Amino acid sequence: MKKMAYWLLLACAISILHLSVQPSAANEYEKDHSGWLEEFGLLTGYGGASIVGGNYQLVLFMPRWGFDIKPATEKMGLKPPGHLEFVVEPLANVVVSPNTNAEVGCSFLLKYGLDLAHRFLVFAEGGLGMLYMTQHTVEQGTQYNFLPQGGAGVQYFFNKRWALTGSYRFRHLSNAGISSRNSGINTHLALVGISFFYK
């Protein structure tokens, strides 16, 4: 389990390092629309779940990078309308209940969006992540856990490049049966944020 967590977090770190050396100025991307990076965003919000002995509550901080994968799907003969992204989303969350603790990890998601009306885009997203939690719970026998998750939201573009995001997400925290204690923690997340679009 620890080895799997190590490789997932390493993949996330390499992705972030790769992004850090890419040109970030918007005009550089305007010159070449063949780049994969479509979106960079910052999300924050609140999450809550019921656990034995109280509530599991956390404040979320999740930067995210979205890559346009439609060129790849089109090469396979798949041409979905709208927007299709592969999202790399590290997380560094503060647990505020039942005790002050932390969550760190990374998720990999698919995001599919459709232009709803002028300035609005609706989207659904889902995927899998892994995290390490410092909080000990009755439900989970390990502190390394998987995060299957999914949700939906809306983005409002106040100009061509910048958008406000509001979304709901459901996540299931589980160690996939590696420990006998694995009843899971189902958390509801309310998220808000801002994104910059390179295309």
N, C-alpha and C positions, 0 to 999 in steps of 0.2 A: 504493500500500500504506500509506504513512504517513497519507494522508488518511483511508482507511478506519479505521485504528487510532485516529486522532483522533476520528472521529465515534462509534465504539463506546465509547471511554473517556469521551467527553462525555456520551453517553446514560447511562452508568453513574453518572457524577458527578451528573447531574440527578436521577436516581432516588434517590440517597442524600440529596441536598439536600431533595427533596420529603419523604422519610421523616423527616428531622430536624425538620421543622416540624409533624409530626403529633403528636397527643396520645399519650403513651406510657404513662400510668398505666393499669393493668389495669381499674380500676373505670370509667374513661371508655369503654373498649371494651365493658364489660359492659352499659352503658346503651344502646349502639347496635351490634348485631351485624351491621349492614349494611356495616361497614367491610371493605375489601379485605384489609388487612394481617392475616395469620394467624399468622406466625411470624417471630421474630428469633433467629438463632443465631450461634455462634462455633465454627468448626472449626479443628483443628490436626492435625498428623500428619506422616507421612514418605512420600516418594516416591522411587522408584528406577527407573533405566533403564540399558541397556547402550549405550554409544557407542564410536566409534573411539578407542582410546587409554585406555579406562578406563570408569568408571561415572558416570552423571549422577544425583546424589543431592540431595535438597532437603528442607528443613523447611517445612511449610505453615502459613500463617495466612490464613483466609478467613472474614470475616463474611458473613452472608447474610440476605436479607429474602425471605420467602415470602408471596405474595399468593394468596388464595383466588379461583380463576377458575371454580369450579363454577357460580355464578350466570350467568356469561357463556355457558358451554357449555349450560346448561339452556335459555337463551333460544334457542339454536340447535337445540333438540330432543335434545341429548345429555345423558343423565343417568347418568354412570358411578357405580357404588357407591364408597364410600371417599372419600379426600381427593385433591384435585387443586390443585396450586400452580404458579404461575409464580415462579421464583426468580431474584433478582438477587444475584450473588455476586462481589464484588471479591476480588482476591487480592494478597498481598504476601508472596512466598516467598523464603526464603534458600537459595541454592544452596551446598552444602558440599563438593561434589566434581563435577568434577575440580579446580575452584578456587572460592574464595569469591566468589559473585556474587549476583545478585538477579533475580527475576521480578516484574513488576507487570502487572496487567491486570484484566479483568472477564469473567465468564461469565454467560450467560442459560440457565436450565434449566427443564424441566418435571419436576415431582415428583409421582408417584402413589403413594398409601399406602393400606393396608388395615389395619384393626384385627385383629390376629392373636389376641390373648387379653387377659385383664385386664392393663392397663398396658402392653401391647406393641403397637407399630405397625411393620409391615414396609413398605418402600418401594423403588421403583426410580426413577431419575432420569437424565436425559440432556439434552444441549444443545450449545451452541457458545459459544466465547469467543475472546478475542484477548489476547495478552500481548506485552510487550517484555521480552526477556532480555538481560542484560549479558554472559552467557557466550557466547563464540565456539566453535562446534563445526564439525567436518568435515561433519556431516550437513546443516546448515542454512546457506544462503547469506545469509539475512537474520536480523536480530534481532527483527523484528516477525513474529509467527506466529499462526496460528489454532489453536484447541483444541477439536475435536470430542471429546466425552467421554460416558461413561455408567457407571452403577454401581448398586449396591443396598446396603441397610443396614437397620438396625433401630433404633427409638427406644423407650426405656423411660421411662415417665412415673412419677416418684415422687410427684407430686401433679397436680392438674388443669392447672396452668400450665407446669410445668417438666419437661423430658425430657432424658435422656442419649442421645447419638447415637453409634453405631458403624457405619462403612460402608467399603466398598471401591469404588474408582473406577479405571477405565481411561481414559487420555487419550492422544490422538495429536496430537503437536505438528508442525505442517506450515505451510509458507508457500503452499500451494495452487498450486505450480508457478510462482510469480512469479520465483523464482530457479532456475537450472539445478541448484543444489545443494539437493535437497529429498527426501532419503531418509526424513526423519521421525524423531522420537524417541517411542517408545512407552513410556509411564511408568505404573507401577502405584502407586496411592496407597492408603495405609491411614489412615483418618480417625477421629478421636474429637472429641466436642464436646458442647455444651449448648445447648438452645433454650428460649425462652420463647414460649408460645402465648397469643395475645390472645383466642382464642375457645374 
